[in-house]
Each structure stands twice: as C-alpha cells, then as structure tokens.
C-alpha cells in the first residue's frame, strides 16, 4: 500500500514521525484528481505541522529500515501550543508535483489525466499518492520536470499575491523583510520585470551581495549598525508605505513602521501633530520565522495597520479568472522568474533520519530541501 508521512504529538509530549500505509485514494468528486507525487519541497510553512517545535537535537530513531519511527521531545511552550492537535495523526506537505493517475468525470479533471501537474493540497503531499481538486492543480509545461514544478504554488503565488495586494491597497512600491529567501528572490525578479520599486531587507552581507548580483536596486543589511537610517533614506526616496514581513516576532516590523513615519516627517512643509503624520502605513505579517511577541515601539503615529496575510485566504478572495491568470504566469515563467533551487534532495525514508531532518529544518538562504517520492 502507498506510504504517507504522518506527524503525531503524543500525550507524553513526544513528537512522533512515521510512515503509514494508506489506501490509494480515488477521486471522491467529479472535479477531483489523484496525483502520484514525484517531488515536494520542504517549505517553512510545512515545518510547523511537521515538527511542532520539537527538539530535533534530542531525536531518536526506532522501528525498522522500511518503517522508521522518529521521536523527539517538545519543550513546554511548544507542547502548550500543540494541545489542540494532541493525539491526532496529521498529514504533512502543502505542495508538490507529479502525474495524474486518476480523475473524476468533470472535463477539468479529465483534461489532467496522464499529465504532470503541480498541486496545492494543504497537507498530505509527503506521501506517494494524494487526491486534490482539479482547480488546485497547475498543468506544467510540456517537458517540465516534477522538481521544476514542485515549488510553483506557495512561493510564486505568495510573491504574486503581494503585488496584487499592493495594487488593491493603492500602493506603488513595497518593502520585504526576508529579501534573500527563495520567495524574496522571486519577488525581486517580479518587481524588476514589472518595474515595481522594491526595498529588500537581508540579514547578512553575503545575502546583500546575492541580491545585488541579481539586479536588486535597494538592499539593506539589518546587521549593519546604521540599517535603520539606511532604511529610512530608502523609504523617503521611494515613498514606500507598504511592508510584508515573514519574521513575525521581535522588533523588526516595528522598526519598519517607525522608519516609514520618520521618512514622512522629512517632507517639506510637514507640521507637528502629536498623533503623527496622518499618512497611512500598512504592514502585513505572513510568517513567524522568529518566535516571540511582535514588538511595536512608540514613534510612528496612529495612521497604521498591522495585519496578517496568508496565501489560502488571498486565493479564496480572488476572482477565478484572476487566479487563473496568476497561475498561467507561473507556468509561463516556471524556469525563469519562478525557478526554485535546492541545496539537497532526499527520499521519504531519509526524512526520518534525525541528521537529515535537522538539516532540512534549517531556515536559511540556499538551504531549501526537495523531497523525492518517485522518478520525475
């Protein structure tokens, strides 16, 4: 029977990862297809369900070579956060690519039969077979490999979604706080291609060099002592009032909002107002790479919004024809604008090796891992 990776938080506070035999799915509705999964990326958004904050340095491997079982303890804070999933075996993997081996009776599903597609599943892609609605598939260009298509949903549509949100909110430019990430590099390529001013924040000099080598116009290294002054100058020059942040916890997004306000106060003719400039500033948080509370110091007035942003709700709000257009752009620019690069490839069984899992769970530029499930 097909195997699927499952993540379980046991009542004793241990994470348990195992390979479970699952019946091969069949299309449950006329609009559903069954995918033989060939490749799936390990994204930051997958790691929460997969690892739940467990201490991988204390992981232990048991079971057999065919059915390995990995266990690792959860620290108290992570265990408290995981109470609602305690005892529930969860599928993992939000996206991937493979070949459609069965399809429902609808024309949309039948059109994908035998074709290689990328798919967005919201869980279950770390398995040999997965059923998904045809509407959540993207037909890959002829000759495209599963590896090339594995990451063409989450990061590409998130980057395009930021641009769509920018236009909807009435902005002309934006700031991104993890500019050297796989997603950040895609966003930079989109902005260069579309002529959109983008301010990229990075954490290290080598990341700044990487982005500048890719043509980025505004790159600011937050490890430099004067990065806030540099950021304020860039914001004043470009006029940016919109930011997307994946770090989540810590002071960074508060520093960005304060720099936006400081840039506004430089404008000629600005008069003092105890409530701030009165010009609206918008920040969206779409990830929590850094745990802990979001720190918002005083100093940026009251004309601001801090909101959450997620890909799935964004896609649900889009008109179907607009979502189709965005997906088509990803397909058309799959190996250029939206290309993903992987540091390593591992198998489903390899993922349950403590050392391989620890490596794959690292969040850093150039550290992306591709999970190989079948030839493709």
N, C-alpha and C positions, 0 to 999 in steps of 0.2 A: 504493500500500500504506500501511497505518497507520504513523504515526511514533511512536517511543518515545525518550525522552531516556536516554542511556547515559553512565555515568561510568567513565573508564578511567585508571588510573595507568600511564604508560608506563615502560619500563625506564630512560629518560633522566631520570626524576624529575619529569616534567611531568604535571599533571592535564589530561585531555582530555575535554571535554563535547561531545557531538554528538547530532544527531537521526538515528536509524537506522530504515530501513524494516523492519518486522516483519510476518510473515504475520498476518492477522486470526485470533485464536485461536478454537478450537471447544471446547465442553465435553469435557473429557478423561474425565470420570466421570459417572455419573448424577446426582451431587449437586453438580455444578459449573455455574456460570453465567458468561456473558460480558457484561461491562459496557462500554457506550460511555461513557467517562469524560467528565464535563462540568466538573467542578471538583475541585481538590485543594489542600490547604493546604501551605505550606512550614513545617514544624514544626522545632524544634531537633533532634528525633530523626532528621529527614531529612538534616540538613546534614552529618553525619559521612560518610555514603556519597556524598552529592552532591559535597562539596568536599574532604574528606580533609585539611583544614587547609592548603590551598593559599594562596599569597599572591595574593589577588584584585587587590591594587593593581598587580600586575605582569602581569595577564591580557592576552592578545592575542586578537583575533578574526580568523579567516580563513574560508575556504570561500566560500559564496555566500549571498545573502539567503534562499534556500529551504533551504539546508543549511549553516547557520553552524557553525563549529567553534571552541570557546573553549579556549585552553590557558593554564595558569598553573603556575609552579614550586612545588614543595613544599619547605619548609625541611627541613634534615636530620632533625630529630626527628620530623616528620610522615611523612617518607619511610620512616624506620625502622619506624614504627608500621604503615605500609601495606604492608609486604613481602609479607604473605600474599595480598594482592589484586593484586599487581603483574601487569600484563598481562591481567587479567580485566575484561571489559566488564560493568558492573553496572547493572541497572535501579534506578530510584530512585522513592521515593514510597510511604509506608506506608498512606495512606488517601485516600479521596476519595468522590465521589458521581456517579451517572449513571443511565442507563437500561439495564435488562437486555434485550439484543437476541437472546440465545440461551440455552437452558437444557437441562440434562440431563433424563433421563427420570423422575427421582425426583419425588414430589409436592412436596417442599420447593422444589426448583429450579423446577419448572413454575409454582408459585404466584407466583414473582417475575417471570415473563416479561412484558415490556412495562411493568414497574413501575419507578419511581425508587427507588433504594436508596443507602444509604451502604455502604461496604465497607472492610474491613481486609485489605490484601494483603501487607504485609511487603516491599514493593518492586514497582515497575512501574506505579504509579498516575500517574506523569508520562509518560503515553502516551495515545494515543487510544482504545485498547481494552485490556481486562485481564480475564483469567479468574480467578475466585475461587470457593471453596466457598460454597454457599448459606448454610452455618452462620456464615460470616464476613460476612454481609450484614445490614443493618438496614433493614427496609421503612420508608420515610419516610411521614409523614402525608400524606393527600391535600392537594395544593396546595403542599406544601413545595418550595422551590427546591433545586437542587443546591448552591448557595452556602450555604444554611442547613444542609444535611446534610453538607457536605464534611468538617467537623471534629468529627463527632459520635462518633468512636470513641476516638482516642488520648487527648485531654484529658478528655472526660467519663468514660470508663471508668477512667482513671488516678485521677481525683478520687474516684469511687465506690469504686475499689479500695482507696484509702487508708482510707476509712471502714470497709469490710469488714475490712481488716487490723486496724484499731483495735479493732473488736469481737472479732475472733478472738483477739487478744493480751490481751484483758481490760482495755482502757483505756476511759476515758470522755471523753477530750479529746485534742487533738494540737496540735503546732506545725508550721508550714510556712515554709520559708525563702525562698520566692520568691512572696510573697503577692500581688503586683500583676500577676503574669503572667496570661495568658489562663486557664491552668489554675488559678492561685491564686484568681482572681476566681470561677471556677466552684465551687471548693472552699468559698469563703466563702459563696456563695449556698446550697450544700447544707447547710452547718453552720447557717446562720441558719434555714433551712426546717425542719431536723430537730432543732433545739435542742441542737446539739453545741458546747461551748466550743472556740474555735479561736484560737491565737496566730499572728498574721501578721507575719513579718519582711519588711521592704522596704528598699530601698537609698537612697531619696531622699524629701525632704519632699512632693513632688508625688504620689508613689506612696502615701504615707500618707494624704494628703487624698483621693485617689481611692477608696481602700478605705473610709475613714470615711464618705465620701459614699454608699457602697453598704451602709452599716449595720454594718460590721465593728466588733466590740466591743474587740478587743485588737490594736493595730497598733503595731509598734516599728520605728523607723527606725534601721538599723545605722550610718548616717553620723553619728549624734549621739555625743558623747563618752561619755555615760553609758548607752549602749544595753544593755550587759551588766547594769547594775544594774536598768534598767527590765525587762529580760527575766527576771531573777531574781525580781523582785517579782511579775510576771505568773504565772510558773511556781509560785511559792509560793501565790498566791491561788487559782489554778485547780487546782493539783495535777497538772499535766501531766507525764507521763514518757515521752511518745512524740513523735518528730520525724521529718518527711520532708524531705529536703534534695536540691535539684537543682543546687547549686553545685559539689558534689564537692570539688575541690581547695581548699587553703587552710585557714585556722584556724576557719571559722565553725562547723562541726558539733562541733568540739572545745569551742568556747566554749559551745555549746548544752548539751552534756553536763555541762560544769563548772557551768553555771548551774542545771541540774536538781539536781545534788548540793548546791550551796550552798543552794538552796531547801529541800531535805530537811533539812539540818542546822539550819535555823531552827526546826524543830518543837519544841514544849516537851517536855522530858524526854529529848532526844537526848543520848546519852553518846558520848564519844570512842571511836573504833575506828580503828586505823591502816589498816584495809582499806576504810574508807569507811562509808557509811550502811547498806549491805546491802540497800537497796531498788533493784530492777532498773530500769534506764533503757534505752530502746530507741531507736536511730536508724537510719533507712533512707536510703540514698543511691540516688536514682533518676535521676541525671543528672550530667554533668560540664561545666556551663557555665563553670567556671573550671578551667583546666588546671593540672597540678602535683599534688604529693602531698597527701594529706589529713593535716593536722597535728593531732595529739592530744596536748595538753599534759597533765602530771600534774595531779591535783586532783579527779578525780571517782570515785575508788574503783575497785573491781573488779566491782561489780554492774552491768554494762552490756553491751550488744550493739550492734555496728555491722555492718549487713548491706546487701547490695544488694537492690534491688526493681525489677522490670521488669513491664510490663503483660502481655506474652505469657505468661510462666510463671504469673503470677497467674491469667489466664483459663483456662489449662490445668488448674489445680488446683481451679477452681470446679465445683460440680455443674452439669450442663447447665441444670437448671431455675432455678438461682440466676442464672446468667449471662443467661438469657433474661429474667428479671425485671429485671435491671440495664439491659439493652438496651431493654426496654419503657419503663422510666422515662426513659431518654434521649429516646426517641421522643415520649413524652407531654409532656416539658418542653423540647422542642427549641428553642423560640423564647424561653424564659424562663431557667430555671436553667442550661441548657447552650448558650445562644446564644454564638456567636463573632463577633467584629468584626474587620474587616480594614482596614488602612491603605491598601492598594493592591491592584489586580487587574492581572495581566499575562498574556500569552499564552505558549505553549510556546516560540515563537521568541524572544520578549522575554527569556526567562530566560537565554538565551545571550549577551545583551548585557552586557558587563563592568560597566557602571554599574548596570544593573537587578539583576544578580546580587549585586553588592556591597551594594546597598540591601536586597535580600531576605534576605541572610545576616546582617543585624544582629539581635542578640538584645536586645530591649528592650520595655518596656511600650508597647503601642499600635503596634508595628512589624510586625504579622503580615501576610503576603502570601498572596493567593489566586491560584492558577494556574487560568486559564480555558482549557479544552480544546475545549469545544463549547457551543452555546447551551443554557442550562438555568438 
